[in-house]
Amino acid sequence: MKVVLKENIKNLGNLGDVIEISAGYARNYLIPKGKALEATKGNLKLFEDYKRIQMKKYQKEKEQAEQAAKKLSGVSCTIVMPANEEQLYGSVTNAHISEALQQEGITIDKKDILLEEPIKALGVYQVTVKIHPEVKQQVKVWVVKK
């Protein structure tokens, strides 16, 4: 059965792809969940309108994310942790950074803070924050001794 995807689906395809899949998977899962449409001429035309609306919405979200990134560019936060001279007793995780940004008045989900590994030493770090799938911004994080 041929279907057109209404969203990106891992290991299957991206928005707008016309793919051939089993009829059971299409009728029992993708179509009822609103993830795909059967690839008929009428549905393909309907999908083009849907895709145009989704692209406008996506561009608007991206513009808002770029404005938020400009605001976030000058932000720095301080995290106070117990430590000896150079090493922390514990580590700073993305949850700590999220809380510190919350105190600055900026709400960022901890999943959107891209930290390769927890911070385990005192100092100043540049941490990447994902605001939108295409928009990322660096935030300065100061880790100081308690």
VEXKOLPA-968287 format. One line per field, with one value per residue (C-alpha): residue in three letters; x, y, z. Coordinates in Angstrom, 1 decimal, padded with zeros to 4 digits. Example, Ala and Ser with C-alpha at 12.3 -4.5 7.8 and 13.67 -1.06 7.14 Angstrom:
<atoms>
residuo: [ALA;SER] .
x: [012.3;013.7] .
y: [-004.5;-001.1] .
z: [007.8;007.1] .
</atoms>
This chain:
<atoms>
residuo: [MET;LYS;VAL;VAL;LEU;LYS;GLU;ASN;ILE;LYS;ASN;LEU;GLY;ASN;LEU;GLY;ASP;VAL;ILE;GLU;ILE;SER;ALA;GLY;TYR;ALA;ARG;ASN;TYR;LEU;ILE;PRO;LYS;GLY;LYS;ALA;LEU;GLU;ALA;THR;LYS;GLY;ASN;LEU;LYS;LEU;PHE;GLU;ASP;TYR;LYS;ARG;ILE;GLN;MET;LYS;LYS;TYR;GLN;LYS;GLU;LYS;GLU;GLN;ALA;GLU;GLN;ALA;ALA;LYS;LYS;LEU;SER;GLY;VAL;SER;CYS;THR;ILE;VAL;MET;PRO;ALA;ASN;GLU;GLU;GLN;LEU;TYR;GLY;SER;VAL;THR;ASN;ALA;HIS;ILE;SER;GLU;ALA;LEU;GLN;GLN;GLU;GLY;ILE;THR;ILE;ASP;LYS;LYS;ASP;ILE;LEU;LEU;GLU;GLU;PRO;ILE;LYS;ALA;LEU;GLY;VAL;TYR;GLN;VAL;THR;VAL;LYS;ILE;HIS;PRO;GLU;VAL;LYS;GLN;GLN;VAL;LYS;VAL;TRP;VAL;VAL;LYS;LYS] .
x: [000.0;001.3;001.0;002.3;003.9;002.5;005.6;009.1;009.1;012.4;013.5;010.5;010.8;010.4;007.5;006.0;007.7;005.5;006.4;005.3;004.4;002.3;-001.5;-001.9;000.8;-000.8;-004.5;-003.9;-001.2;-000.1;-003.5;-005.5;-002.7;-002.7;000.9;000.1;-002.5;-003.3;-001.5;-004.5;-004.7;-007.1;-005.0;-001.8;-003.5;-004.8;-001.3;000.3;-002.0;-001.2;002.6;002.4;000.7;003.2;006.2;004.8;004.3;007.9;009.4;007.5;008.8;012.3;012.1;010.9;013.7;016.3;014.9;015.2;018.8;019.7;018.3;020.2;023.5;024.4;023.3;025.6;024.7;026.6;026.4;027.8;029.0;031.0;034.6;038.2;040.8;040.1;037.8;034.1;032.5;030.0;029.4;027.3;024.7;022.3;019.6;021.8;022.3;018.5;017.8;020.4;018.9;015.5;016.8;017.9;014.3;014.9;013.0;015.0;014.2;017.2;016.9;017.7;021.0;023.7;026.4;028.7;029.7;029.0;031.3;033.6;035.9;035.7;035.8;034.0;032.3;030.5;027.4;025.2;021.5;019.2;016.2;014.9;016.1;018.0;018.8;021.5;023.1;026.1;025.6;028.4;028.3;030.4;031.1;032.4;033.3;030.8] .
y: [000.0;003.5;006.2;009.8;010.6;013.6;013.7;012.4;008.8;007.2;004.3;004.9;008.3;012.1;014.4;014.2;011.0;008.6;005.1;001.5;-000.3;-003.2;-002.6;-003.7;-001.3;001.6;000.8;-000.2;002.3;005.1;006.3;006.1;007.9;010.7;010.0;009.2;009.4;006.9;008.1;008.8;011.8;013.7;013.0;014.1;017.4;017.7;016.9;019.7;022.2;020.6;020.7;024.4;025.3;023.2;024.9;028.4;027.2;025.8;029.0;031.1;028.9;029.1;033.0;033.0;030.7;032.9;035.9;033.9;032.9;036.6;037.2;034.2;035.2;037.6;035.3;033.7;031.8;030.9;027.5;027.2;023.7;022.2;021.7;021.5;023.7;022.5;019.5;019.4;017.1;015.7;017.2;019.8;018.2;019.7;019.7;022.0;024.3;024.3;025.3;028.1;029.5;029.3;031.6;034.0;034.0;031.7;028.5;025.8;022.1;020.0;017.8;020.8;021.5;019.8;018.7;016.1;015.0;016.4;019.2;018.0;021.0;024.7;027.2;028.9;026.8;027.4;025.2;024.7;025.1;023.8;026.2;024.7;021.8;024.3;027.0;026.5;029.1;029.1;030.1;030.9;028.8;029.7;026.9;028.4;027.0;027.1] .
z: [000.0;-000.9;001.7;002.1;005.5;007.4;009.8;010.1;011.2;012.2;010.0;007.6;006.0;006.2;005.9;002.4;001.3;-000.6;000.5;000.0;003.2;004.3;004.3;007.9;009.2;007.3;008.2;011.8;012.9;010.6;009.2;012.5;014.4;011.8;010.8;007.1;004.4;001.7;-001.5;-003.7;-006.1;-003.7;-000.6;-002.4;-003.3;000.3;001.6;-000.5;001.3;004.7;003.9;002.9;006.2;008.2;006.5;007.3;010.9;011.0;009.6;012.2;015.0;013.7;013.6;017.2;018.1;016.5;018.4;021.6;020.7;020.4;023.9;025.2;023.7;026.5;029.3;031.8;034.9;038.0;039.7;043.2;044.1;047.0;045.9;047.0;045.2;041.7;041.7;042.5;045.0;042.5;039.0;037.3;035.0;032.5;035.3;037.3;034.4;033.6;037.3;037.1;033.9;035.5;038.3;035.5;034.2;031.2;030.9;029.1;029.4;030.6;027.5;025.4;027.1;025.1;027.5;026.3;029.8;033.3;034.4;037.1;037.7;038.6;035.8;033.0;030.3;027.1;027.0;023.9;024.3;021.6;021.1;017.9;015.7;013.5;016.2;018.9;021.1;023.5;027.1;029.5;032.7;035.7;038.2;041.5;044.9;047.7] .
</atoms>
